Amino acid sequence: MSPVEVITSVQKRRRWSAHKKKAMVEEAEQPGNSISTVARKYDVHPNQLLRWRRLIHEGALVATQSEEPLVPLS
């Protein structure tokens, strides 16, 4: 018989700093590591980690290093 997880409350959305996102992506890019293993380690969906990697390589996370939220111009 397998264990059953009972969810008793709604969890708040987690907020990762740009520094932490970059650290997770760098860890995933180390030889011997993979996106999946690092995503499981930090309980993040692998697609989210792949998106952060793409944004980092495009330079998009540089603007969000301060903890202030960004407001689009439009």
N, CA, C and O atoms as CSV, one atom per row, in Angstrom:
chain,resi,resn,atom,element,x,y,z
A,1,MET,N,N,0.844,-1.173,0.000
A,1,MET,CA,C,0.000,0.000,0.000
A,1,MET,C,C,0.892,1.240,0.000
A,1,MET,O,O,1.832,1.316,0.792
A,2,SER,N,N,0.620,2.210,-0.869
A,2,SER,CA,C,1.441,3.417,-0.962
A,2,SER,C,C,0.870,4.523,-0.084
A,2,SER,O,O,-0.336,4.564,0.159
A,3,PRO,N,N,1.741,5.432,0.399
A,3,PRO,CA,C,1.266,6.525,1.255
A,3,PRO,C,C,0.420,7.518,0.466
A,3,PRO,O,O,0.580,7.675,-0.744
A,4,VAL,N,N,-0.471,8.174,1.174
A,4,VAL,CA,C,-1.352,9.167,0.570
A,4,VAL,C,C,-1.022,10.521,1.179
A,4,VAL,O,O,-0.908,10.651,2.398
A,5,GLU,N,N,-0.869,11.530,0.323
A,5,GLU,CA,C,-0.591,12.882,0.799
A,5,GLU,C,C,-1.898,13.652,0.912
A,5,GLU,O,O,-2.669,13.723,-0.046
A,6,VAL,N,N,-2.144,14.221,2.072
A,6,VAL,CA,C,-3.353,15.005,2.301
A,6,VAL,C,C,-2.949,16.473,2.347
A,6,VAL,O,O,-2.132,16.873,3.176
A,7,ILE,N,N,-3.520,17.268,1.459
A,7,ILE,CA,C,-3.229,18.701,1.401
A,7,ILE,C,C,-4.281,19.410,2.234
A,7,ILE,O,O,-5.473,19.350,1.934
A,8,THR,N,N,-3.831,20.079,3.278
A,8,THR,CA,C,-4.773,20.713,4.207
A,8,THR,C,C,-4.846,22.221,4.068
A,8,THR,O,O,-5.728,22.848,4.656
A,9,SER,N,N,-3.949,22.814,3.311
A,9,SER,CA,C,-3.997,24.265,3.151
A,9,SER,C,C,-3.467,24.649,1.779
A,9,SER,O,O,-2.820,23.858,1.093
A,10,VAL,N,N,-3.753,25.863,1.408
A,10,VAL,CA,C,-3.273,26.386,0.135
A,10,VAL,C,C,-1.912,27.028,0.382
A,10,VAL,O,O,-1.763,27.865,1.272
A,11,GLN,N,N,-0.923,26.629,-0.410
A,11,GLN,CA,C,0.410,27.196,-0.247
A,11,GLN,C,C,0.531,28.476,-1.055
A,11,GLN,O,O,-0.040,28.603,-2.138
A,12,LYS,N,N,1.287,29.424,-0.510
A,12,LYS,CA,C,1.555,30.659,-1.234
A,12,LYS,C,C,2.556,30.388,-2.342
A,12,LYS,O,O,3.361,29.461,-2.254
A,13,ARG,N,N,2.501,31.186,-3.362
A,13,ARG,CA,C,3.455,31.076,-4.450
A,13,ARG,C,C,4.828,31.459,-3.951
A,13,ARG,O,O,4.992,32.477,-3.278
A,14,ARG,N,N,5.821,30.640,-4.281
A,14,ARG,CA,C,7.181,30.938,-3.847
A,14,ARG,C,C,7.797,31.992,-4.757
A,14,ARG,O,O,7.507,32.047,-5.953
A,15,ARG,N,N,8.629,32.805,-4.190
A,15,ARG,CA,C,9.353,33.839,-4.937
A,15,ARG,C,C,10.833,33.535,-4.824
A,15,ARG,O,O,11.374,33.459,-3.722
A,16,TRP,N,N,11.482,33.364,-5.952
A,16,TRP,CA,C,12.921,33.112,-5.979
A,16,TRP,C,C,13.612,34.398,-6.422
A,16,TRP,O,O,13.175,35.043,-7.375
A,17,SER,N,N,14.672,34.766,-5.743
A,17,SER,CA,C,15.437,35.946,-6.146
A,17,SER,C,C,16.198,35.614,-7.427
A,17,SER,O,O,16.434,34.446,-7.739
A,18,ALA,N,N,16.573,36.647,-8.157
A,18,ALA,CA,C,17.345,36.439,-9.384
A,18,ALA,C,C,18.657,35.726,-9.070
A,18,ALA,O,O,19.124,34.901,-9.855
A,19,HIS,N,N,19.245,36.045,-7.928
A,19,HIS,CA,C,20.499,35.402,-7.531
A,19,HIS,C,C,20.294,33.897,-7.320
A,19,HIS,O,O,21.125,33.096,-7.749
A,20,LYS,N,N,19.206,33.512,-6.669
A,20,LYS,CA,C,18.926,32.097,-6.407
A,20,LYS,C,C,18.600,31.364,-7.704
A,20,LYS,O,O,19.019,30.221,-7.887
A,21,LYS,N,N,17.856,32.009,-8.608
A,21,LYS,CA,C,17.554,31.399,-9.903
A,21,LYS,C,C,18.840,31.121,-10.670
A,21,LYS,O,O,19.020,30.046,-11.242
A,22,LYS,N,N,19.728,32.105,-10.672
A,22,LYS,CA,C,20.997,31.950,-11.384
A,22,LYS,C,C,21.822,30.828,-10.757
A,22,LYS,O,O,22.454,30.052,-11.474
A,23,ALA,N,N,21.822,30.737,-9.436
A,23,ALA,CA,C,22.577,29.677,-8.760
A,23,ALA,C,C,22.024,28.300,-9.118
A,23,ALA,O,O,22.793,27.362,-9.329
A,24,MET,N,N,20.700,28.170,-9.190
A,24,MET,CA,C,20.100,26.887,-9.562
A,24,MET,C,C,20.448,26.509,-10.999
A,24,MET,O,O,20.757,25.352,-11.282
A,25,VAL,N,N,20.399,27.482,-11.904
A,25,VAL,CA,C,20.733,27.218,-13.306
A,25,VAL,C,C,22.204,26.830,-13.431
A,25,VAL,O,O,22.539,25.893,-14.156
A,26,GLU,N,N,23.077,27.542,-12.733
A,26,GLU,CA,C,24.502,27.210,-12.786
A,26,GLU,C,C,24.761,25.811,-12.232
A,26,GLU,O,O,25.600,25.078,-12.756
A,27,GLU,N,N,24.044,25.443,-11.180
A,27,GLU,CA,C,24.188,24.103,-10.619
A,27,GLU,C,C,23.747,23.043,-11.633
A,27,GLU,O,O,24.386,21.999,-11.762
A,28,ALA,N,N,22.658,23.315,-12.347
A,28,ALA,CA,C,22.153,22.368,-13.346
A,28,ALA,C,C,23.104,22.222,-14.526
A,28,ALA,O,O,23.125,21.179,-15.179
A,29,GLU,N,N,23.896,23.264,-14.807
A,29,GLU,CA,C,24.822,23.231,-15.934
A,29,GLU,C,C,26.168,22.594,-15.590
A,29,GLU,O,O,27.013,22.428,-16.469
A,30,GLN,N,N,26.374,22.240,-14.332
A,30,GLN,CA,C,27.628,21.601,-13.930
A,30,GLN,C,C,27.693,20.194,-14.514
A,30,GLN,O,O,26.665,19.526,-14.626
A,31,PRO,N,N,28.892,19.734,-14.888
A,31,PRO,CA,C,29.024,18.365,-15.405
A,31,PRO,C,C,28.508,17.348,-14.384
A,31,PRO,O,O,28.818,17.431,-13.195
A,32,GLY,N,N,27.725,16.399,-14.863
A,32,GLY,CA,C,27.170,15.373,-13.999
A,32,GLY,C,C,25.797,15.718,-13.444
A,32,GLY,O,O,25.108,14.840,-12.925
A,33,ASN,N,N,25.388,16.974,-13.541
A,33,ASN,CA,C,24.060,17.389,-13.081
A,33,ASN,C,C,23.122,17.488,-14.267
A,33,ASN,O,O,23.567,17.536,-15.414
A,34,SER,N,N,21.850,17.519,-14.001
A,34,SER,CA,C,20.857,17.713,-15.052
A,34,SER,C,C,19.772,18.656,-14.544
A,34,SER,O,O,19.647,18.901,-13.344
A,35,ILE,N,N,19.002,19.170,-15.476
A,35,ILE,CA,C,17.885,20.045,-15.126
A,35,ILE,C,C,16.934,19.305,-14.186
A,35,ILE,O,O,16.473,19.871,-13.195
A,36,SER,N,N,16.647,18.059,-14.493
A,36,SER,CA,C,15.690,17.288,-13.694
A,36,SER,C,C,16.158,17.067,-12.265
A,36,SER,O,O,15.372,17.205,-11.327
A,37,THR,N,N,17.423,16.727,-12.090
A,37,THR,CA,C,17.897,16.458,-10.733
A,37,THR,C,C,17.920,17.726,-9.887
A,37,THR,O,O,17.561,17.695,-8.710
A,38,VAL,N,N,18.335,18.824,-10.474
A,38,VAL,CA,C,18.359,20.090,-9.730
A,38,VAL,C,C,16.932,20.567,-9.457
A,38,VAL,O,O,16.653,21.086,-8.376
A,39,ALA,N,N,16.038,20.399,-10.413
A,39,ALA,CA,C,14.639,20.789,-10.204
A,39,ALA,C,C,14.024,19.995,-9.058
A,39,ALA,O,O,13.307,20.557,-8.230
A,40,ARG,N,N,14.293,18.705,-9.003
A,40,ARG,CA,C,13.776,17.890,-7.892
A,40,ARG,C,C,14.381,18.324,-6.563
A,40,ARG,O,O,13.690,18.355,-5.544
A,41,LYS,N,N,15.667,18.659,-6.572
A,41,LYS,CA,C,16.345,19.074,-5.346
A,41,LYS,C,C,15.680,20.302,-4.730
A,41,LYS,O,O,15.524,20.378,-3.511
A,42,TYR,N,N,15.287,21.263,-5.565
A,42,TYR,CA,C,14.697,22.516,-5.078
A,42,TYR,C,C,13.175,22.542,-5.186
A,42,TYR,O,O,12.545,23.566,-4.920
A,43,ASP,N,N,12.581,21.398,-5.581
A,43,ASP,CA,C,11.135,21.289,-5.724
A,43,ASP,C,C,10.587,22.350,-6.682
A,43,ASP,O,O,9.634,23.066,-6.377
A,44,VAL,N,N,11.227,22.421,-7.850
A,44,VAL,CA,C,10.829,23.341,-8.914
A,44,VAL,C,C,10.515,22.492,-10.135
A,44,VAL,O,O,11.153,21.461,-10.347
A,45,HIS,N,N,9.553,22.901,-10.934
A,45,HIS,CA,C,9.243,22.171,-12.158
A,45,HIS,C,C,10.399,22.340,-13.143
A,45,HIS,O,O,10.913,23.449,-13.293
A,46,PRO,N,N,10.819,21.273,-13.814
A,46,PRO,CA,C,11.945,21.378,-14.759
A,46,PRO,C,C,11.733,22.439,-15.838
A,46,PRO,O,O,12.686,23.101,-16.247
A,47,ASN,N,N,10.492,22.606,-16.302
A,47,ASN,CA,C,10.230,23.636,-17.313
A,47,ASN,C,C,10.534,25.035,-16.793
A,47,ASN,O,O,10.985,25.897,-17.546
A,48,GLN,N,N,10.285,25.260,-15.501
A,48,GLN,CA,C,10.577,26.566,-14.920
A,48,GLN,C,C,12.080,26.817,-14.913
A,48,GLN,O,O,12.533,27.921,-15.216
A,49,LEU,N,N,12.848,25.794,-14.567
A,49,LEU,CA,C,14.300,25.913,-14.557
A,49,LEU,C,C,14.837,26.142,-15.974
A,49,LEU,O,O,15.773,26.919,-16.162
A,50,LEU,N,N,14.256,25.477,-16.959
A,50,LEU,CA,C,14.655,25.699,-18.347
A,50,LEU,C,C,14.343,27.130,-18.793
A,50,LEU,O,O,15.118,27.742,-19.529
A,51,ARG,N,N,13.211,27.652,-18.343
A,51,ARG,CA,C,12.856,29.042,-18.690
A,51,ARG,C,C,13.843,30.015,-18.075
A,51,ARG,O,O,14.292,30.954,-18.733
A,52,TRP,N,N,14.186,29.786,-16.792
A,52,TRP,CA,C,15.160,30.660,-16.153
A,52,TRP,C,C,16.493,30.591,-16.875
A,52,TRP,O,O,17.167,31.611,-17.022
A,53,ARG,N,N,16.887,29.405,-17.330
A,53,ARG,CA,C,18.154,29.256,-18.054
A,53,ARG,C,C,18.122,30.074,-19.341
A,53,ARG,O,O,19.083,30.767,-19.673
A,54,ARG,N,N,16.999,29.984,-20.065
A,54,ARG,CA,C,16.879,30.745,-21.312
A,54,ARG,C,C,16.926,32.251,-21.030
A,54,ARG,O,O,17.592,32.993,-21.752
A,55,LEU,N,N,16.231,32.702,-19.997
A,55,LEU,CA,C,16.226,34.118,-19.651
A,55,LEU,C,C,17.617,34.602,-19.239
A,55,LEU,O,O,18.022,35.710,-19.588
A,56,ILE,N,N,18.339,33.771,-18.499
A,56,ILE,CA,C,19.697,34.146,-18.092
A,56,ILE,C,C,20.596,34.289,-19.308
A,56,ILE,O,O,21.366,35.244,-19.408
A,57,HIS,N,N,20.498,33.334,-20.240
A,57,HIS,CA,C,21.348,33.399,-21.428
A,57,HIS,C,C,20.973,34.565,-22.342
A,57,HIS,O,O,21.806,35.048,-23.110
A,58,GLU,N,N,19.720,35.014,-22.260
A,58,GLU,CA,C,19.288,36.187,-23.028
A,58,GLU,C,C,19.597,37.483,-22.293
A,58,GLU,O,O,19.469,38.564,-22.867
A,59,GLY,N,N,20.001,37.388,-21.032
A,59,GLY,CA,C,20.287,38.587,-20.242
A,59,GLY,C,C,19.064,39.207,-19.619
A,59,GLY,O,O,19.125,40.337,-19.136
A,60,ALA,N,N,17.950,38.496,-19.616
A,60,ALA,CA,C,16.693,39.057,-19.127
A,60,ALA,C,C,16.611,39.121,-17.607
A,60,ALA,O,O,15.858,39.940,-17.079
A,61,LEU,N,N,17.355,38.291,-16.885
A,61,LEU,CA,C,17.270,38.319,-15.427
A,61,LEU,C,C,18.147,39.396,-14.808
A,61,LEU,O,O,18.057,39.645,-13.606
A,62,VAL,N,N,18.977,40.025,-15.589
A,62,VAL,CA,C,19.875,41.052,-15.062
A,62,VAL,C,C,19.079,42.227,-14.511
A,62,VAL,O,O,19.458,42.799,-13.489
A,63,ALA,N,N,17.994,42.592,-15.161
A,63,ALA,CA,C,17.210,43.750,-14.745
A,63,ALA,C,C,16.439,43.502,-13.457
A,63,ALA,O,O,15.993,44.456,-12.818
A,64,THR,N,N,16.271,42.246,-13.061
A,64,THR,CA,C,15.465,41.941,-11.887
A,64,THR,C,C,16.312,41.607,-10.670
A,64,THR,O,O,15.827,40.948,-9.750
A,65,GLN,N,N,17.561,42.043,-10.645
A,65,GLN,CA,C,18.402,41.715,-9.507
A,65,GLN,C,C,17.985,42.453,-8.246
A,65,GLN,O,O,18.231,41.968,-7.141
A,66,SER,N,N,17.364,43.607,-8.387
A,66,SER,CA,C,16.825,44.253,-7.196
A,66,SER,C,C,15.516,43.543,-6.855
A,66,SER,O,O,14.938,42.865,-7.705
A,67,GLU,N,N,15.064,43.689,-5.657
A,67,GLU,CA,C,13.847,43.005,-5.239
A,67,GLU,C,C,12.581,43.782,-5.602
A,67,GLU,O,O,11.483,43.402,-5.193
A,68,GLU,N,N,12.727,44.867,-6.368
A,68,GLU,CA,C,11.563,45.647,-6.769
A,68,GLU,C,C,10.864,44.979,-7.938
A,68,GLU,O,O,11.524,44.484,-8.852
A,69,PRO,N,N,9.535,44.956,-7.925
A,69,PRO,CA,C,8.817,44.357,-9.061
A,69,PRO,C,C,8.930,45.242,-10.292
A,69,PRO,O,O,8.987,46.467,-10.185
A,70,LEU,N,N,8.963,44.615,-11.457
A,70,LEU,CA,C,9.033,45.353,-12.708
A,70,LEU,C,C,7.626,45.643,-13.200
A,70,LEU,O,O,6.731,44.808,-13.074
A,71,VAL,N,N,7.435,46.825,-13.759
A,71,VAL,CA,C,6.149,47.211,-14.308
A,71,VAL,C,C,6.353,47.450,-15.800
A,71,VAL,O,O,7.168,48.292,-16.177
A,72,PRO,N,N,5.630,46.727,-16.659
A,72,PRO,CA,C,5.805,46.943,-18.100
A,72,PRO,C,C,5.370,48.337,-18.525
A,72,PRO,O,O,4.507,48.946,-17.891
A,73,LEU,N,N,5.971,48.843,-19.604
A,73,LEU,CA,C,5.646,50.181,-20.091
A,73,LEU,C,C,4.248,50.251,-20.676
A,73,LEU,O,O,3.587,51.284,-20.566
A,74,SER,N,N,3.785,49.179,-21.292
A,74,SER,CA,C,2.467,49.215,-21.942
A,74,SER,C,C,1.325,49.043,-20.979
A,74,SER,O,O,0.165,49.053,-21.389
